Amino acid sequence: SLYGRDFLRDAARLLSVHHPDHDDVVDVQFREHGYLFLSSSLEGKRQLEQNHRLQKSLGCRDHVLLTPLQLKERFPWLNVE
């Protein structure tokens, strides 16, 4: 969820303990990498497009739908045929 992502992004500030003698900084080691969902069928493509529209309508701004050519440019090791 966006809330969970934002919480983890800001975890160091939110969870740190400030003490007069020292500060305890929390590192939750959150690394954003995202997900890559692929489809090899027309039905799967339609489902991905529907999911994309839903995510956008719910406020997700970090969500992109790539064409096979865009996938190949971004992930050259990926077989898009």
N, CA, C and O of each residue as an XYZ file, in Angstrom:
324
protein
N       0.836     -1.186      0.000
C       0.000      0.000      0.000
C       0.875      1.242      0.000
O       2.052      1.189      0.357
N       0.295      2.341     -0.397
C       1.038      3.603     -0.391
C       1.406      4.013      1.031
O       2.486      4.556      1.261
N       0.503      3.754      1.995
C       0.793      4.094      3.387
C       2.016      3.325      3.871
O       2.926      3.904      4.464
N       2.036      2.025      3.617
C       3.154      1.196      4.046
C       4.462      1.630      3.413
O       5.493      1.700      4.082
N       4.417      1.920      2.123
C       5.610      2.384      1.419
C       6.118      3.685      2.014
O       7.314      3.833      2.268
N       5.210      4.630      2.237
C       5.610      5.930      2.784
C       6.148      5.794      4.205
O       7.096      6.484      4.579
N       5.544      4.904      5.001
C       6.032      4.665      6.358
C       7.465      4.132      6.312
O       8.330      4.610      7.045
N       7.711      3.157      5.463
C       9.048      2.582      5.378
C      10.068      3.578      4.825
O      11.224      3.576      5.248
N       9.654      4.421      3.891
C      10.549      5.459      3.371
C      11.017      6.387      4.480
O      12.160      6.845      4.472
N      10.127      6.668      5.442
C      10.391      7.641      6.499
C      10.663      6.974      7.848
O      10.637      7.636      8.885
N      10.925      5.663      7.833
C      11.081      4.904      9.077
C      12.217      5.425      9.952
O      12.082      5.444     11.175
N      13.320      5.841      9.364
C      14.456      6.319     10.162
C      14.042      7.491     11.052
O      14.409      7.542     12.226
N      13.291      8.418     10.501
C      12.835      9.567     11.283
C      11.743      9.169     12.266
O      11.755      9.590     13.423
N      10.796      8.355     11.800
C       9.652      8.001     12.636
C      10.018      7.098     13.812
O       9.402      7.195     14.874
N      10.990      6.242     13.645
C      11.312      5.252     14.672
C      12.559      5.573     15.480
O      12.886      4.846     16.417
N      13.264      6.651     15.135
C      14.478      7.011     15.857
C      14.149      7.490     17.259
O      13.120      8.121     17.499
N      15.057      7.173     18.181
C      14.903      7.587     19.576
C      15.960      8.637     19.863
O      17.156      8.392     19.702
N      15.507      9.813     20.291
C      16.433     10.900     20.601
C      16.664     10.944     22.102
O      15.722     10.998     22.893
N      17.916     10.920     22.472
C      18.315     10.917     23.872
C      19.376     12.000     24.043
O      20.157     12.244     23.124
N      19.417     12.655     25.211
C      20.413     13.732     25.387
C      21.852     13.275     25.144
O      22.676     14.061     24.675
N      22.160     12.025     25.454
C      23.532     11.536     25.305
C      23.818     10.947     23.923
O      24.969     10.921     23.487
N      22.789     10.479     23.240
C      22.997      9.838     21.940
C      21.664      9.716     21.213
O      20.599      9.796     21.825
N      21.736      9.527     19.935
C      20.551      9.274     19.116
C      20.631      7.850     18.580
O      21.664      7.436     18.052
N      19.543      7.107     18.716
C      19.468      5.773     18.135
C      18.705      5.885     16.826
O      17.502      6.144     16.813
N      19.416      5.687     15.732
C      18.815      5.779     14.410
C      18.468      4.370     13.939
O      19.293      3.458     13.998
N      17.258      4.215     13.479
C      16.775      2.920     13.013
C      16.926      2.835     11.498
O      16.484      3.720     10.766
N      17.557      1.759     11.044
C      17.679      1.520      9.602
C      16.932      0.230      9.297
O      17.422     -0.857      9.602
N      15.755      0.341      8.701
C      14.969     -0.846      8.370
C      15.418     -1.468      7.045
O      14.862     -2.474      6.603
N      16.416     -0.868      6.425
C      17.002     -1.355      5.174
C      15.957     -1.550      4.080
O      15.971     -2.537      3.344
N      15.066     -0.594      3.998
C      14.040     -0.607      2.955
C      14.668     -0.192      1.639
O      15.267      0.879      1.539
N      14.531     -1.036      0.634
C      15.031     -0.746     -0.703
C      13.887     -0.903     -1.684
O      13.307     -1.981     -1.807
N      13.568      0.160     -2.372
C      12.473      0.106     -3.340
C      12.980     -0.442     -4.669
O      13.871      0.131     -5.295
N      12.410     -1.533     -5.076
C      12.759     -2.113     -6.371
C      11.529     -2.289     -7.245
O      11.643     -2.309     -8.471
N      10.386     -2.414     -6.652
C       9.161     -2.556     -7.418
C       8.926     -3.976     -7.897
O       9.623     -4.910     -7.500
N       7.942     -4.116     -8.747
C       7.542     -5.405     -9.288
C       7.453     -5.302    -10.801
O       7.236     -4.226    -11.357
N       7.624     -6.427    -11.442
C       7.468     -6.495    -12.884
C       6.489     -7.624    -13.174
O       6.813     -8.798    -12.993
N       5.303     -7.268    -13.619
C       4.287     -8.252    -13.977
C       4.261     -8.376    -15.494
O       4.200     -7.373    -16.206
N       4.308     -9.610    -15.983
C       4.338     -9.867    -17.422
C       3.184    -10.771    -17.810
O       2.630    -11.497    -16.985
N       2.837    -10.709    -19.075
C       1.798    -11.580    -19.606
C       2.235    -12.098    -20.970
O       2.898    -11.399    -21.737
N       1.849    -13.336    -21.255
C       2.169    -13.909    -22.567
C       0.911    -14.193    -23.381
O       0.970    -14.848    -24.421
N      -0.234    -13.692    -22.897
C      -1.487    -13.928    -23.622
C      -2.278    -12.628    -23.730
O      -2.050    -11.683    -22.975
N      -3.206    -12.595    -24.674
C      -4.062    -11.425    -24.852
C      -4.940    -11.217    -23.614
O      -5.144    -10.088    -23.169
N      -5.455    -12.319    -23.066
C      -6.278    -12.213    -21.847
C      -5.464    -11.624    -20.698
O      -5.954    -10.775    -19.953
N      -4.228    -12.075    -20.560
C      -3.353    -11.540    -19.517
C      -3.042    -10.071    -19.729
O      -2.985     -9.296    -18.774
N      -2.840     -9.690    -20.982
C      -2.595     -8.280    -21.300
C      -3.784     -7.430    -20.888
O      -3.621     -6.365    -20.294
N      -4.973     -7.903    -21.205
C      -6.188     -7.156    -20.824
C      -6.298     -7.021    -19.307
O      -6.691     -5.971    -18.799
N      -5.953     -8.075    -18.595
C      -5.995     -8.025    -17.131
C      -4.984     -7.021    -16.595
O      -5.292     -6.269    -15.671
N      -3.790     -6.999    -17.160
C      -2.779     -6.025    -16.732
C      -3.243     -4.596    -17.005
O      -3.024     -3.700    -16.189
N      -3.883     -4.388    -18.154
C      -4.403     -3.051    -18.480
C      -5.504     -2.642    -17.507
O      -5.563     -1.488    -17.083
N      -6.369     -3.577    -17.157
C      -7.433     -3.295    -16.198
C      -6.845     -2.979    -14.816
O      -7.279     -2.040    -14.149
N      -5.864     -3.765    -14.401
C      -5.203     -3.515    -13.113
C      -4.521     -2.154    -13.108
O      -4.553     -1.440    -12.105
N      -3.908     -1.799    -14.224
C      -3.226     -0.503    -14.348
C      -4.221      0.649    -14.173
O      -3.957      1.600    -13.438
N      -5.352      0.554    -14.847
C      -6.379      1.606    -14.712
C      -6.861      1.713    -13.262
O      -7.041      2.814    -12.743
N      -7.067      0.572    -12.619
C      -7.523      0.583    -11.229
C      -6.486      1.236    -10.320
O      -6.829      2.090     -9.502
N      -5.218      0.839    -10.457
C      -4.167      1.416     -9.632
C      -4.093      2.932     -9.808
O      -3.965      3.665     -8.827
N      -4.171      3.399    -11.040
C      -4.141      4.835    -11.308
C      -5.339      5.541    -10.671
O      -5.197      6.617    -10.090
N      -6.523      4.923    -10.786
C      -7.732      5.546    -10.226
C      -7.667      5.637     -8.703
O      -8.332      6.481     -8.103
N      -6.864      4.768     -8.072
C      -6.734      4.767     -6.617
C      -5.574      5.633     -6.131
O      -5.283      5.679     -4.936
N      -4.916      6.315     -7.064
C      -3.885      7.272     -6.674
C      -2.453      6.796     -6.816
O      -1.534      7.529     -6.452
N      -2.233      5.614     -7.323
C      -0.866      5.125     -7.502
C      -0.203      5.893     -8.640
O      -0.685      5.876     -9.773
N       0.894      6.560     -8.335
C       1.595      7.354     -9.341
C       2.908      6.701     -9.780
O       3.550      7.166    -10.722
N       3.305      5.621     -9.095
C       4.561      4.942     -9.420
C       4.315      3.688    -10.245
O       5.100      2.741    -10.187
N       3.252      3.673    -10.997
C       2.808      2.486    -11.714
C       2.830      2.792    -13.200
O       2.193      3.748    -13.644
N       3.553      1.993    -13.977
C       3.613      2.222    -15.418
C       3.272      0.941    -16.160
O       3.534     -0.161    -15.678
N       2.693      1.098    -17.318
C       2.367     -0.016    -18.198
C       3.246      0.128    -19.435
O       3.146      1.115    -20.164
N       4.104     -0.855    -19.665
C       5.084     -0.771    -20.746
C       4.690     -1.648    -21.925
O       4.113     -2.723    -21.757
N       5.009     -1.170    -23.113
C       4.828     -1.959    -24.329
C       5.997     -2.946    -24.427
O       6.991     -2.790    -23.717
N       5.895     -3.957    -25.294
C       7.039     -4.865    -25.466
C       8.331     -4.134    -25.851
O       9.405     -4.485    -25.363
N       8.236     -3.137    -26.708
C       9.432     -2.384    -27.099
C      10.029     -1.644    -25.893
O      11.247     -1.637    -25.712
N       9.186     -1.030    -25.080
C       9.667     -0.326    -23.884
C      10.296     -1.303    -22.893
O      11.293     -0.989    -22.243
N       9.700     -2.491    -22.785
C      10.281     -3.519    -21.912
C      11.670     -3.905    -22.395
O      12.602     -4.012    -21.597
N      11.809     -4.114    -23.689
C      13.098     -4.516    -24.271
C      14.152     -3.438    -24.050
O      15.309     -3.754    -23.772
N      13.765     -2.162    -24.172
C      14.703     -1.060    -23.956
C      15.131     -0.975    -22.491
O      16.291     -0.690    -22.197
N      14.208     -1.219    -21.586
C      14.491     -1.091    -20.163
C      15.158     -2.333    -19.574
O      15.970     -2.242    -18.653
N      14.798     -3.494    -20.123
C      15.334     -4.768    -19.650
C      15.847     -5.563    -20.857
O      15.158     -6.467    -21.330
N      17.038     -5.241    -21.359
C      17.523     -5.845    -22.593
C      17.637     -7.370    -22.540
O      17.608     -8.025    -23.582
N      17.762     -7.931    -21.365
C      17.880     -9.384    -21.210
C      16.549    -10.100    -21.339
O      16.514    -11.327    -21.421
N      15.455     -9.353    -21.357
C      14.115     -9.932    -21.378
C      13.686    -10.278    -22.790
O      13.776     -9.444    -23.691
N      13.216    -11.516    -22.994
C      12.680    -11.941    -24.287
C      11.226    -11.512    -24.354
O      10.397    -12.038    -23.613
N      10.899    -10.569    -25.224
C       9.543    -10.027    -25.298
C       8.734    -10.619    -26.448
O       7.644    -10.132    -26.752
N       9.247    -11.647    -27.081
C       8.516    -12.260    -28.212
C       7.574    -13.346    -27.727
O       6.881    -13.968    -28.532
